[in-house]
Amino acid sequence: VFIAQSRASGSHRDVEDEELTRIFVMIPKTYTEEDLREKFKMYGDIEYCSIIKNKTTGESKGLGYVRYLKPSQAARAIEECDRSYRAILAEPKNKSSESFEHDYYSNNMRPELRGNTLPFCMQPEFCGFEKADTRIQEPVSKRLSVVSRLPFIQEQLFALFDLVPGLEYCDVQRDPHTNSGYAVIQYSTAASAIYAKYKLHGFEYPPGNRLTVVFLEDGNDSSE
């Protein structure tokens, strides 16, 4: 919930229950709304299900929404449903569905799910981000430095940065003289590192503790 709220608004203010009852899932394109309801009704009382369709052809995009009556039911569905559904808390309705679909694919679609072995940086959604983001002026690399006021827990920091595909290692280092946190993160491609910095620089983790994420020199030609 904290991650969803931060991405949506940049803060951790209270949100209406409505924003915590809707989940977004990846489904087979053959699923009907009744199929979707049948798969997720075991986790709670469903208010409605909807399948996202191509506006031109009317065909399913393989994505859908399920809205429960209670936030606890939505949380249970996210935790307990099969991982192949890639269930996450849906963005608030005031964010365009196209934008949310793009972010969802960028964060959740690993190469093996597409039936090929292309590296993630070659996937069209992700490459589109890298080429379109003209704000990146600093030298980039596959390696990132992460700093915070509080010390890191290895497993938690790994799980956070593993939201972006391509994570190779997460090395948490401790300064015996201070209580601050420092870690080195490395991805398999510069594209993944760029996206991780874009999403997680300034992110509050835990709430109230802002992360500073910068590129580290990795010895490669950054112009690539």
C-alpha atoms as an extended CHARMM CRD file, in Angstrom:
* protein
*
       224  EXT
         1         1  VAL       CA              0.0000000000        0.0000000000        0.0000000000  PROA      1               0.0000000000
         2         2  PHE       CA              2.8200000000        2.4000000000        0.8390000000  PROA      2               0.0000000000
         3         3  ILE       CA              4.4710000000        1.7750000000       -2.5280000000  PROA      3               0.0000000000
         4         4  ALA       CA              1.2040000000        2.3040000000       -4.4020000000  PROA      4               0.0000000000
         5         5  GLN       CA              0.4740000000        5.5330000000       -2.5410000000  PROA      5               0.0000000000
         6         6  SER       CA              3.9660000000        6.8960000000       -3.0970000000  PROA      6               0.0000000000
         7         7  ARG       CA              3.8460000000        6.2710000000       -6.8460000000  PROA      7               0.0000000000
         8         8  ALA       CA              0.4200000000        7.8050000000       -7.1260000000  PROA      8               0.0000000000
         9         9  SER       CA              0.8810000000       10.9470000000       -5.0630000000  PROA      9               0.0000000000
        10        10  GLY       CA              4.4310000000       11.1850000000       -3.7750000000  PROA      10              0.0000000000
        11        11  SER       CA              3.2210000000       11.1730000000       -0.1570000000  PROA      11              0.0000000000
        12        12  HSD       CA              1.8530000000        8.8220000000        2.4790000000  PROA      12              0.0000000000
        13        13  ARG       CA             -1.3260000000       10.6980000000        3.3200000000  PROA      13              0.0000000000
        14        14  ASP       CA             -4.4650000000        8.7520000000        4.1100000000  PROA      14              0.0000000000
        15        15  VAL       CA             -6.4190000000        7.5910000000        1.0840000000  PROA      15              0.0000000000
        16        16  GLU       CA            -10.0010000000        6.5050000000        0.7230000000  PROA      16              0.0000000000
        17        17  ASP       CA            -10.7730000000        2.8330000000        1.1310000000  PROA      17              0.0000000000
        18        18  GLU       CA            -11.9090000000        2.8340000000       -2.4820000000  PROA      18              0.0000000000
        19        19  GLU       CA             -8.3000000000        3.1570000000       -3.5980000000  PROA      19              0.0000000000
        20        20  LEU       CA             -7.2950000000        0.1170000000       -1.5210000000  PROA      20              0.0000000000
        21        21  THR       CA             -9.9660000000       -2.2920000000       -2.7230000000  PROA      21              0.0000000000
        22        22  ARG       CA             -9.1200000000       -2.5220000000       -6.4400000000  PROA      22              0.0000000000
        23        23  ILE       CA             -6.4220000000       -4.8790000000       -7.7310000000  PROA      23              0.0000000000
        24        24  PHE       CA             -4.8750000000       -5.1440000000      -11.1860000000  PROA      24              0.0000000000
        25        25  VAL       CA             -4.0250000000       -8.5770000000      -12.5650000000  PROA      25              0.0000000000
        26        26  MET       CA             -2.4870000000      -10.2670000000      -15.6010000000  PROA      26              0.0000000000
        27        27  ILE       CA             -4.7990000000      -12.9300000000      -17.0420000000  PROA      27              0.0000000000
        28        28  PRO       CA             -5.0290000000      -15.2210000000      -20.0910000000  PROA      28              0.0000000000
        29        29  LYS       CA             -6.6060000000      -13.4030000000      -23.0430000000  PROA      29              0.0000000000
        30        30  THR       CA             -9.2840000000      -16.1030000000      -23.1850000000  PROA      30              0.0000000000
        31        31  TYR       CA            -10.6670000000      -15.1370000000      -19.7490000000  PROA      31              0.0000000000
        32        32  THR       CA            -14.1750000000      -13.6860000000      -19.5120000000  PROA      32              0.0000000000
        33        33  GLU       CA            -15.3050000000      -11.4640000000      -16.6420000000  PROA      33              0.0000000000
        34        34  GLU       CA            -17.0570000000      -14.4990000000      -15.1810000000  PROA      34              0.0000000000
        35        35  ASP       CA            -13.7900000000      -16.4770000000      -15.3150000000  PROA      35              0.0000000000
        36        36  LEU       CA            -12.0190000000      -13.6360000000      -13.5360000000  PROA      36              0.0000000000
        37        37  ARG       CA            -14.6960000000      -13.4710000000      -10.8460000000  PROA      37              0.0000000000
        38        38  GLU       CA            -14.5660000000      -17.2390000000      -10.3530000000  PROA      38              0.0000000000
        39        39  LYS       CA            -10.7890000000      -17.2040000000       -9.8240000000  PROA      39              0.0000000000
        40        40  PHE       CA            -10.8000000000      -14.3850000000       -7.2680000000  PROA      40              0.0000000000
        41        41  LYS       CA            -14.0720000000      -14.7870000000       -5.3570000000  PROA      41              0.0000000000
        42        42  MET       CA            -12.3910000000      -17.0810000000       -2.8190000000  PROA      42              0.0000000000
        43        43  TYR       CA            -10.5320000000      -14.0990000000       -1.3290000000  PROA      43              0.0000000000
        44        44  GLY       CA            -13.5770000000      -11.9640000000       -0.5280000000  PROA      44              0.0000000000
        45        45  ASP       CA            -16.7570000000      -10.2740000000       -1.6970000000  PROA      45              0.0000000000
        46        46  ILE       CA            -16.2790000000       -8.9040000000       -5.2130000000  PROA      46              0.0000000000
        47        47  GLU       CA            -18.0770000000       -5.7030000000       -6.1770000000  PROA      47              0.0000000000
        48        48  TYR       CA            -17.1560000000       -5.9040000000       -9.8540000000  PROA      48              0.0000000000
        49        49  CYS       CA            -14.6700000000       -7.3520000000      -12.3430000000  PROA      49              0.0000000000
        50        50  SER       CA            -13.6000000000       -5.8270000000      -15.6340000000  PROA      50              0.0000000000
        51        51  ILE       CA            -11.2910000000       -6.8740000000      -18.4520000000  PROA      51              0.0000000000
        52        52  ILE       CA             -9.2300000000       -4.3120000000      -20.3450000000  PROA      52              0.0000000000
        53        53  LYS       CA             -9.8390000000       -4.5730000000      -24.0570000000  PROA      53              0.0000000000
        54        54  ASN       CA             -8.3170000000       -3.1210000000      -27.1930000000  PROA      54              0.0000000000
        55        55  LYS       CA            -10.4850000000       -0.1560000000      -28.1640000000  PROA      55              0.0000000000
        56        56  THR       CA            -10.1450000000       -0.9450000000      -31.8620000000  PROA      56              0.0000000000
        57        57  THR       CA            -10.5060000000       -4.7190000000      -32.0080000000  PROA      57              0.0000000000
        58        58  GLY       CA            -12.4040000000       -5.3750000000      -28.7980000000  PROA      58              0.0000000000
        59        59  GLU       CA             -9.9400000000       -8.1550000000      -27.9130000000  PROA      59              0.0000000000
        60        60  SER       CA             -8.7170000000       -8.6640000000      -24.3640000000  PROA      60              0.0000000000
        61        61  LYS       CA             -5.2970000000       -7.2170000000      -23.5400000000  PROA      61              0.0000000000
        62        62  GLY       CA             -4.7690000000       -9.9540000000      -20.9670000000  PROA      62              0.0000000000
        63        63  LEU       CA             -5.2500000000       -7.5210000000      -18.0780000000  PROA      63              0.0000000000
        64        64  GLY       CA             -8.1290000000       -6.9790000000      -15.6760000000  PROA      64              0.0000000000
        65        65  TYR       CA             -9.4100000000       -5.2610000000      -12.5370000000  PROA      65              0.0000000000
        66        66  VAL       CA            -11.0860000000       -6.8600000000       -9.5330000000  PROA      66              0.0000000000
        67        67  ARG       CA            -12.7020000000       -4.6480000000       -6.9080000000  PROA      67              0.0000000000
        68        68  TYR       CA            -13.5060000000       -6.0190000000       -3.4560000000  PROA      68              0.0000000000
        69        69  LEU       CA            -15.7810000000       -4.6000000000       -0.7810000000  PROA      69              0.0000000000
        70        70  LYS       CA            -12.9590000000       -4.3790000000        1.7950000000  PROA      70              0.0000000000
        71        71  PRO       CA             -9.2590000000       -3.4400000000        1.5830000000  PROA      71              0.0000000000
        72        72  SER       CA             -8.3840000000       -6.5330000000        3.6320000000  PROA      72              0.0000000000
        73        73  GLN       CA             -9.9140000000       -8.7250000000        0.9250000000  PROA      73              0.0000000000
        74        74  ALA       CA             -7.8850000000       -7.0340000000       -1.8020000000  PROA      74              0.0000000000
        75        75  ALA       CA             -4.7300000000       -7.4530000000        0.2930000000  PROA      75              0.0000000000
        76        76  ARG       CA             -5.4880000000      -11.1420000000        0.8000000000  PROA      76              0.0000000000
        77        77  ALA       CA             -5.9790000000      -11.6420000000       -2.9510000000  PROA      77              0.0000000000
        78        78  ILE       CA             -2.6260000000      -10.0000000000       -3.7110000000  PROA      78              0.0000000000
        79        79  GLU       CA             -0.8400000000      -12.1610000000       -1.1360000000  PROA      79              0.0000000000
        80        80  GLU       CA             -2.5070000000      -15.5040000000       -1.8090000000  PROA      80              0.0000000000
        81        81  CYS       CA             -3.3560000000      -15.6580000000       -5.5130000000  PROA      81              0.0000000000
        82        82  ASP       CA             -1.1070000000      -17.5090000000       -7.9550000000  PROA      82              0.0000000000
        83        83  ARG       CA              2.0070000000      -15.4660000000       -8.7780000000  PROA      83              0.0000000000
        84        84  SER       CA              1.2990000000      -15.8150000000      -12.4910000000  PROA      84              0.0000000000
        85        85  TYR       CA             -1.4590000000      -13.2130000000      -12.0660000000  PROA      85              0.0000000000
        86        86  ARG       CA              1.1220000000      -10.5930000000      -11.0310000000  PROA      86              0.0000000000
        87        87  ALA       CA             -1.5340000000       -9.0220000000       -8.7980000000  PROA      87              0.0000000000
        88        88  ILE       CA             -0.8740000000       -5.5090000000       -7.4840000000  PROA      88              0.0000000000
        89        89  LEU       CA             -2.9190000000       -2.7370000000       -5.9150000000  PROA      89              0.0000000000
        90        90  ALA       CA             -4.4460000000       -0.6910000000       -8.7390000000  PROA      90              0.0000000000
        91        91  GLU       CA             -3.6130000000        2.9640000000       -9.1950000000  PROA      91              0.0000000000
        92        92  PRO       CA             -6.3540000000        5.4850000000       -8.3010000000  PROA      92              0.0000000000
        93        93  LYS       CA             -8.9820000000        6.0100000000      -10.9780000000  PROA      93              0.0000000000
        94        94  ASN       CA             -7.7160000000        9.5450000000      -11.6540000000  PROA      94              0.0000000000
        95        95  LYS       CA             -4.6540000000        8.0810000000      -13.3650000000  PROA      95              0.0000000000
        96        96  SER       CA             -5.1670000000        7.1140000000      -17.0000000000  PROA      96              0.0000000000
        97        97  SER       CA             -5.4200000000        3.4040000000      -17.6310000000  PROA      97              0.0000000000
        98        98  GLU       CA             -2.9130000000        3.6300000000      -20.4920000000  PROA      98              0.0000000000
        99        99  SER       CA             -0.3000000000        5.1760000000      -18.2050000000  PROA      99              0.0000000000
       100       100  PHE       CA             -0.9200000000        2.5880000000      -15.5070000000  PROA      100             0.0000000000
       101       101  GLU       CA             -0.7510000000       -0.2940000000      -18.0040000000  PROA      101             0.0000000000
       102       102  HSD       CA              2.6080000000        1.0260000000      -19.2320000000  PROA      102             0.0000000000
       103       103  ASP       CA              4.0180000000        1.2300000000      -15.6850000000  PROA      103             0.0000000000
       104       104  TYR       CA              2.6420000000       -2.2040000000      -14.8640000000  PROA      104             0.0000000000
       105       105  TYR       CA              4.2500000000       -3.8490000000      -17.8890000000  PROA      105             0.0000000000
       106       106  SER       CA              7.5520000000       -2.0700000000      -17.2220000000  PROA      106             0.0000000000
       107       107  ASN       CA              7.6670000000       -3.3020000000      -13.6210000000  PROA      107             0.0000000000
       108       108  ASN       CA              6.1560000000       -6.7730000000      -13.9640000000  PROA      108             0.0000000000
       109       109  MET       CA              6.7360000000       -8.2330000000      -17.4320000000  PROA      109             0.0000000000
       110       110  ARG       CA              9.8490000000      -10.3580000000      -17.3070000000  PROA      110             0.0000000000
       111       111  PRO       CA             11.2520000000      -11.7370000000      -20.5780000000  PROA      111             0.0000000000
       112       112  GLU       CA             10.3170000000      -15.3470000000      -19.8500000000  PROA      112             0.0000000000
       113       113  LEU       CA              6.6280000000      -14.4000000000      -19.6360000000  PROA      113             0.0000000000
       114       114  ARG       CA              6.7010000000      -13.2540000000      -23.2620000000  PROA      114             0.0000000000
       115       115  GLY       CA              7.8000000000      -16.6040000000      -24.5980000000  PROA      115             0.0000000000
       116       116  ASN       CA             11.2710000000      -15.5100000000      -25.6680000000  PROA      116             0.0000000000
       117       117  THR       CA             14.7320000000      -14.9490000000      -24.2440000000  PROA      117             0.0000000000
       118       118  LEU       CA             15.2930000000      -11.3050000000      -25.2030000000  PROA      118             0.0000000000
       119       119  PRO       CA             16.9680000000       -9.2290000000      -22.4930000000  PROA      119             0.0000000000
       120       120  PHE       CA             14.5880000000       -6.8310000000      -20.7680000000  PROA      120             0.0000000000
       121       121  CYS       CA             16.1970000000       -3.7320000000      -22.2810000000  PROA      121             0.0000000000
       122       122  MET       CA             15.0950000000       -4.9150000000      -25.7220000000  PROA      122             0.0000000000
       123       123  GLN       CA             11.4170000000       -4.9880000000      -24.7880000000  PROA      123             0.0000000000
       124       124  PRO       CA              9.5110000000       -2.1460000000      -26.4860000000  PROA      124             0.0000000000
       125       125  GLU       CA              7.7830000000       -0.7090000000      -23.4120000000  PROA      125             0.0000000000
       126       126  PHE       CA             11.0280000000       -0.3530000000      -21.5040000000  PROA      126             0.0000000000
       127       127  CYS       CA             13.1030000000        0.9560000000      -24.3870000000  PROA      127             0.0000000000
       128       128  GLY       CA             10.4240000000        3.5560000000      -25.0040000000  PROA      128             0.0000000000
       129       129  PHE       CA             10.9900000000        4.9170000000      -21.5180000000  PROA      129             0.0000000000
       130       130  GLU       CA             14.7520000000        5.0660000000      -21.9070000000  PROA      130             0.0000000000
       131       131  LYS       CA             14.6330000000        6.8940000000      -25.2370000000  PROA      131             0.0000000000
       132       132  ALA       CA             11.8240000000        9.2430000000      -24.2970000000  PROA      132             0.0000000000
       133       133  ASP       CA             13.1970000000       10.4310000000      -20.9540000000  PROA      133             0.0000000000
       134       134  THR       CA             15.2780000000       13.4070000000      -22.0630000000  PROA      134             0.0000000000
       135       135  ARG       CA             15.8030000000       14.6080000000      -18.4790000000  PROA      135             0.0000000000
       136       136  ILE       CA             18.7320000000       12.2340000000      -17.9110000000  PROA      136             0.0000000000
       137       137  GLN       CA             21.8230000000       14.4380000000      -18.2090000000  PROA      137             0.0000000000
       138       138  GLU       CA             24.2700000000       12.6320000000      -15.9020000000  PROA      138             0.0000000000
       139       139  PRO       CA             26.5430000000        9.7380000000      -16.9450000000  PROA      139             0.0000000000
       140       140  VAL       CA             24.6380000000        6.4910000000      -16.4910000000  PROA      140             0.0000000000
       141       141  SER       CA             25.7220000000        2.9610000000      -15.6410000000  PROA      141             0.0000000000
       142       142  LYS       CA             24.3120000000       -0.3800000000      -14.5530000000  PROA      142             0.0000000000
       143       143  ARG       CA             25.3600000000        0.2690000000      -10.9500000000  PROA      143             0.0000000000
       144       144  LEU       CA             23.5690000000        2.4460000000       -8.3870000000  PROA      144             0.0000000000
       145       145  SER       CA             24.4490000000        3.8410000000       -4.9730000000  PROA      145             0.0000000000
       146       146  VAL       CA             21.6120000000        3.9960000000       -2.4240000000  PROA      146             0.0000000000
       147       147  VAL       CA             21.9110000000        6.1160000000        0.7260000000  PROA      147             0.0000000000
       148       148  SER       CA             19.4900000000        6.7940000000        3.5830000000  PROA      148             0.0000000000
       149       149  ARG       CA             19.4570000000        8.1340000000        7.1390000000  PROA      149             0.0000000000
       150       150  LEU       CA             18.4950000000        4.6970000000        8.4810000000  PROA      150             0.0000000000
       151       151  PRO       CA             20.3710000000        1.3880000000        8.1050000000  PROA      151             0.0000000000
       152       152  PHE       CA             19.1130000000       -1.0680000000        5.4850000000  PROA      152             0.0000000000
       153       153  ILE       CA             17.9530000000       -4.6410000000        5.9180000000  PROA      153             0.0000000000
       154       154  GLN       CA             19.4620000000       -6.6960000000        3.0890000000  PROA      154             0.0000000000
       155       155  GLU       CA             16.3500000000       -8.7540000000        2.3010000000  PROA      155             0.0000000000
       156       156  GLN       CA             13.9930000000       -5.7700000000        2.3250000000  PROA      156             0.0000000000
       157       157  LEU       CA             16.1640000000       -3.5730000000        0.1130000000  PROA      157             0.0000000000
       158       158  PHE       CA             16.7070000000       -6.4600000000       -2.3210000000  PROA      158             0.0000000000
       159       159  ALA       CA             12.9330000000       -7.0180000000       -2.5440000000  PROA      159             0.0000000000
       160       160  LEU       CA             12.3480000000       -3.3070000000       -3.2200000000  PROA      160             0.0000000000
       161       161  PHE       CA             14.8670000000       -2.9990000000       -6.0640000000  PROA      161             0.0000000000
       162       162  ASP       CA             13.9230000000       -6.4150000000       -7.4580000000  PROA      162             0.0000000000
       163       163  LEU       CA             10.6130000000       -4.7930000000       -8.5110000000  PROA      163             0.0000000000
       164       164  VAL       CA             12.6180000000       -3.6570000000      -11.5250000000  PROA      164             0.0000000000
       165       165  PRO       CA             13.6560000000       -6.6680000000      -13.6560000000  PROA      165             0.0000000000
       166       166  GLY       CA             17.3420000000       -7.3880000000      -14.1470000000  PROA      166             0.0000000000
       167       167  LEU       CA             18.6550000000       -7.0370000000      -10.5790000000  PROA      167             0.0000000000
       168       168  GLU       CA             22.0180000000       -8.8220000000      -10.3570000000  PROA      168             0.0000000000
       169       169  TYR       CA             23.0440000000       -8.0430000000       -6.7870000000  PROA      169             0.0000000000
       170       170  CYS       CA             22.2790000000       -5.8530000000       -3.7880000000  PROA      170             0.0000000000
       171       171  ASP       CA             25.2020000000       -5.2600000000       -1.4180000000  PROA      171             0.0000000000
       172       172  VAL       CA             24.2610000000       -3.5550000000        1.8610000000  PROA      172             0.0000000000
       173       173  GLN       CA             27.2190000000       -2.0020000000        3.6480000000  PROA      173             0.0000000000
       174       174  ARG       CA             27.2890000000       -0.7040000000        7.2270000000  PROA      174             0.0000000000
       175       175  ASP       CA             29.2450000000        2.2350000000        8.6150000000  PROA      175             0.0000000000
       176       176  PRO       CA             30.3080000000        1.3750000000       12.1850000000  PROA      176             0.0000000000
       177       177  HSD       CA             30.5570000000        5.0790000000       13.0770000000  PROA      177             0.0000000000
       178       178  THR       CA             27.0950000000        6.1740000000       11.9280000000  PROA      178             0.0000000000
       179       179  ASN       CA             23.5810000000        4.7540000000       11.8030000000  PROA      179             0.0000000000
       180       180  SER       CA             23.0630000000        5.6060000000        8.1370000000  PROA      180             0.0000000000
       181       181  GLY       CA             22.3380000000        3.1190000000        5.3660000000  PROA      181             0.0000000000
       182       182  TYR       CA             24.4430000000        2.5410000000        2.2590000000  PROA      182             0.0000000000
       183       183  ALA       CA             24.1130000000       -0.0560000000       -0.4890000000  PROA      183             0.0000000000
       184       184  VAL       CA             25.3610000000       -0.8030000000       -3.9820000000  PROA      184             0.0000000000
       185       185  ILE       CA             22.8280000000       -2.0870000000       -6.5100000000  PROA      185             0.0000000000
       186       186  GLN       CA             23.6980000000       -3.5570000000       -9.8930000000  PROA      186             0.0000000000
       187       187  TYR       CA             21.4130000000       -4.4620000000      -12.8080000000  PROA      187             0.0000000000
       188       188  SER       CA             22.0880000000       -6.5050000000      -15.9230000000  PROA      188             0.0000000000
       189       189  THR       CA             21.4490000000       -3.4720000000      -18.1720000000  PROA      189             0.0000000000
       190       190  ALA       CA             21.7780000000        0.2980000000      -17.9110000000  PROA      190             0.0000000000
       191       191  ALA       CA             18.1320000000        0.5740000000      -18.9600000000  PROA      191             0.0000000000
       192       192  SER       CA             17.0260000000       -1.2530000000      -15.8080000000  PROA      192             0.0000000000
       193       193  ALA       CA             19.2590000000        0.9350000000      -13.6530000000  PROA      193             0.0000000000
       194       194  ILE       CA             17.8610000000        4.0980000000      -15.2500000000  PROA      194             0.0000000000
       195       195  TYR       CA             14.3270000000        2.9530000000      -14.5790000000  PROA      195             0.0000000000
       196       196  ALA       CA             15.1130000000        1.9830000000      -10.9670000000  PROA      196             0.0000000000
       197       197  LYS       CA             16.6780000000        5.3820000000      -10.2990000000  PROA      197             0.0000000000
       198       198  TYR       CA             13.7060000000        7.1290000000      -11.9130000000  PROA      198             0.0000000000
       199       199  LYS       CA             11.2030000000        5.1890000000       -9.7720000000  PROA      199             0.0000000000
       200       200  LEU       CA             13.0280000000        4.9490000000       -6.4440000000  PROA      200             0.0000000000
       201       201  HSD       CA             15.1210000000        8.1170000000       -6.0320000000  PROA      201             0.0000000000
       202       202  GLY       CA             13.2900000000       10.1080000000       -3.3740000000  PROA      202             0.0000000000
       203       203  PHE       CA             11.0600000000        7.1630000000       -2.4610000000  PROA      203             0.0000000000
       204       204  GLU       CA             10.3350000000        6.9640000000        1.2720000000  PROA      204             0.0000000000
       205       205  TYR       CA             11.3780000000        3.5660000000        2.6180000000  PROA      205             0.0000000000
       206       206  PRO       CA             10.4430000000        3.0490000000        5.3760000000  PROA      206             0.0000000000
       207       207  PRO       CA              7.8920000000        5.9030000000        5.4420000000  PROA      207             0.0000000000
       208       208  GLY       CA              9.5930000000        9.1520000000        6.3970000000  PROA      208             0.0000000000
       209       209  ASN       CA             13.0530000000        7.9590000000        5.3180000000  PROA      209             0.0000000000
       210       210  ARG       CA             13.8310000000        9.2680000000        1.8300000000  PROA      210             0.0000000000
       211       211  LEU       CA             16.2080000000        7.2360000000       -0.3600000000  PROA      211             0.0000000000
       212       212  THR       CA             18.9420000000        8.9010000000       -2.4040000000  PROA      212             0.0000000000
       213       213  VAL       CA             19.7560000000        6.9040000000       -5.5450000000  PROA      213             0.0000000000
       214       214  VAL       CA             22.6180000000        7.8930000000       -7.8700000000  PROA      214             0.0000000000
       215       215  PHE       CA             24.6430000000        6.1970000000      -10.5930000000  PROA      215             0.0000000000
       216       216  LEU       CA             28.0240000000        4.6180000000       -9.7820000000  PROA      216             0.0000000000
       217       217  GLU       CA             30.8030000000        4.2380000000      -12.3180000000  PROA      217             0.0000000000
       218       218  ASP       CA             30.9020000000        0.6130000000      -13.4900000000  PROA      218             0.0000000000
       219       219  GLY       CA             33.7920000000        0.8350000000      -15.9450000000  PROA      219             0.0000000000
       220       220  ASN       CA             31.6350000000        0.6530000000      -19.0720000000  PROA      220             0.0000000000
       221       221  ASP       CA             31.1000000000        3.2440000000      -21.7860000000  PROA      221             0.0000000000
       222       222  SER       CA             28.0550000000        5.1890000000      -20.5460000000  PROA      222             0.0000000000
       223       223  SER       CA             27.3110000000        6.4580000000      -24.0830000000  PROA      223             0.0000000000
       224       224  GLU       CA             26.0230000000        3.0030000000      -24.9330000000  PROA      224             0.0000000000
